[in-house]
């Protein structure tokens, strides 16, 4: 049976008070969970911001590099939904409210042409001219999160002996100097031959 991923553990505990997460999440998981929640609340309060602006906010306030910020943003969208869709709904609501006010003003002035224009806009933004067929919520569908299983016998392969020792040797070989909190951003070097 495979272990749960960090994403799965954090998703189960998202928006849960930290004291209730003790024992379920490691200190590193709690730190990431707090970062996700902080960014999500900020984004909910500022739905007009695009991905780059959210990444910039994370880099400035959460002390993370660009690659980690983009990875976090991907996970936040997967975990909590895409905030820009909520922002779009809010803008649609505002347009409809403005059209209703315009309709009331036109009615008060007894201007049938302006009333017709306002009613037309309300119908357009409420999509009253479209068929009411239900379609799949493509923006809500989340691709499956495939987790590799360490048990090779499920593929019909023989079980390896001393697997933990082999894993430890590989970890020592490849992850000896690896520290995910201390990445260095790549520097772009120009040789002057790039097209203008």
C-alpha positions in Angstrom: 0.0 0.0 0.0 1.5 3.4 -1.0 2.0 6.2 1.4 -0.1 9.4 1.1 1.6 12.3 -0.6 2.3 15.6 1.1 -0.3 17.2 -1.1 -2.9 14.6 0.0 -2.1 15.2 3.7 -2.3 18.9 3.4 -5.5 18.8 1.4 -7.2 16.8 4.1 -6.2 19.3 6.7 -6.6 22.5 4.7 -8.4 25.3 6.6 -8.2 23.2 9.8 -6.8 25.0 12.8 -3.1 24.2 13.3 -3.6 22.8 16.8 -5.9 20.2 15.3 -3.3 19.2 12.7 -0.6 18.3 15.2 0.3 14.7 14.8 -1.3 14.6 11.3 1.2 16.9 9.6 4.9 17.4 10.1 6.3 20.9 10.8 7.2 21.3 7.1 3.7 20.2 6.1 2.2 22.8 8.5 4.5 25.5 7.1 3.3 24.7 3.6 -0.3 24.5 4.6 -0.1 27.9 6.3 1.5 29.3 3.1 -1.3 27.9 0.9 -4.0 29.3 3.2 -2.3 32.7 3.3 -2.1 32.9 -0.5 -5.7 31.7 -0.9 -7.1 34.2 1.4 -5.1 37.0 -0.3 -6.3 35.8 -3.7 -9.9 35.7 -2.6 -9.6 39.3 -1.5 -8.0 40.2 -4.8 -9.6 38.0 -7.5 -8.5 40.4 -10.2 -4.8 39.5 -9.8 -3.3 37.1 -12.3 -0.9 34.2 -11.7 2.2 36.3 -12.0 1.0 38.8 -9.4 0.1 36.0 -7.1 3.6 34.5 -7.5 5.1 37.9 -6.9 3.1 38.1 -3.7 4.3 34.7 -2.6 7.9 35.5 -3.3 7.7 38.8 -1.3 5.7 37.6 1.7 6.4 33.9 2.0 10.2 34.0 1.3 10.1 31.3 -1.5 11.8 31.1 -4.9 10.1 31.5 -8.2 9.9 27.7 -8.9 8.4 26.9 -5.5 5.9 29.8 -5.9 4.7 28.4 -9.2 4.5 24.9 -7.8 2.5 26.2 -4.8 0.2 28.1 -7.1 -0.5 24.9 -9.1 -1.3 23.1 -5.9 -3.5 25.9 -4.5 -5.5 25.9 -7.7 -5.9 22.1 -7.5 -6.7 22.1 -3.9 -9.0 25.1 -3.5 -10.2 25.9 -7.0 -9.3 28.6 -9.4 -10.0 32.0 -7.9 -10.2 33.7 -11.3 -13.5 31.8 -12.0 -14.9 33.4 -8.8 -13.6 36.8 -10.0 -15.3 36.3 -13.4 -18.6 35.6 -11.7 -18.3 38.7 -9.5 -17.6 40.8 -12.6 -20.6 39.3 -14.4 -22.8 40.1 -11.3 -21.5 43.7 -11.4 -22.3 44.1 -15.1 -25.9 42.8 -14.5 -26.4 45.1 -11.6 -25.2 48.1 -13.6 -27.6 47.1 -16.5 -30.5 46.8 -14.0 -29.8 50.3 -12.7 -29.6 51.6 -16.3 -33.0 50.0 -16.9 -34.6 51.6 -13.8 -33.2 55.0 -14.9 -34.5 54.6 -18.4 -37.9 53.6 -17.0 -38.0 56.7 -14.8 -37.2 58.8 -17.8 -39.8 56.9 -19.9 -37.2 56.2 -22.6 -38.3 52.9 -24.3 -35.1 52.8 -26.5 -32.8 52.9 -23.4 -35.0 50.4 -21.6 -34.7 48.0 -24.6 -30.9 48.4 -24.7 -30.6 47.7 -20.9 -32.9 44.7 -21.1 -30.9 43.4 -24.1 -27.7 43.7 -22.1 -29.2 41.9 -19.1 -30.4 39.1 -21.3 -26.9 38.8 -22.9 -25.0 38.6 -19.6 -27.6 36.3 -18.0 -27.3 34.1 -21.2 -31.0 34.0 -21.6 -30.6 33.7 -25.4 -28.8 30.3 -25.0 -30.3 26.9 -24.6 -30.2 25.6 -21.0 -28.4 22.4 -21.8 -26.3 21.1 -19.0 -22.6 20.8 -19.9 -19.8 19.2 -18.0 -18.1 21.6 -15.6 -14.7 21.4 -17.4 -13.2 24.1 -15.1 -13.9 22.0 -12.0 -12.6 18.7 -13.3 -9.3 17.7 -11.6 -6.9 15.3 -13.3 -6.1 12.2 -11.2 -3.1 12.4 -9.0 -1.1 9.3 -9.8 1.2 8.1 -7.0 3.9 5.5 -7.9 3.7 2.4 -5.8 6.9 0.9 -4.3 5.5 -2.6 -4.7 6.8 -3.9 -8.0 5.0 -7.2 -7.7 1.8 -5.5 -8.9 3.5 -5.3 -12.3 4.4 -9.0 -12.2 8.1 -8.2 -11.4 10.0 -10.1 -8.7 10.4 -8.3 -5.3 13.9 -6.8 -5.0 16.1 -7.8 -2.0 17.5 -5.1 0.3 15.4 -2.4 -1.4 15.7 0.0 1.5 19.5 -0.2 1.4 19.4 0.5 -2.4 17.1 3.4 -1.9 19.3 4.8 0.9 22.4 4.5 -1.4 20.5 6.4 -4.2 19.3 9.1 -1.8 22.9 9.6 -0.6 24.2 9.7 -4.1 21.6 12.1 -5.6 20.2 14.1 -2.7 23.3 14.6 -0.6 23.5 18.4 -1.4 19.8 18.8 -2.1 18.0 21.4 0.0 14.6 22.5 -1.4 14.7 25.8 0.5 17.9 27.1 -1.0 17.5 27.2 -4.7 19.4 29.7 -6.7 17.6 31.4 -9.5 19.1 30.9 -12.9 21.0 33.8 -14.4 20.4 34.6 -18.1 23.6 35.1 -19.9 23.6 36.8 -23.2 26.2 36.4 -25.9 24.9 39.4 -27.8 23.7 37.3 -30.8 20.1 37.0 -29.9 17.5 38.5 -32.3 16.2 41.9 -31.4 
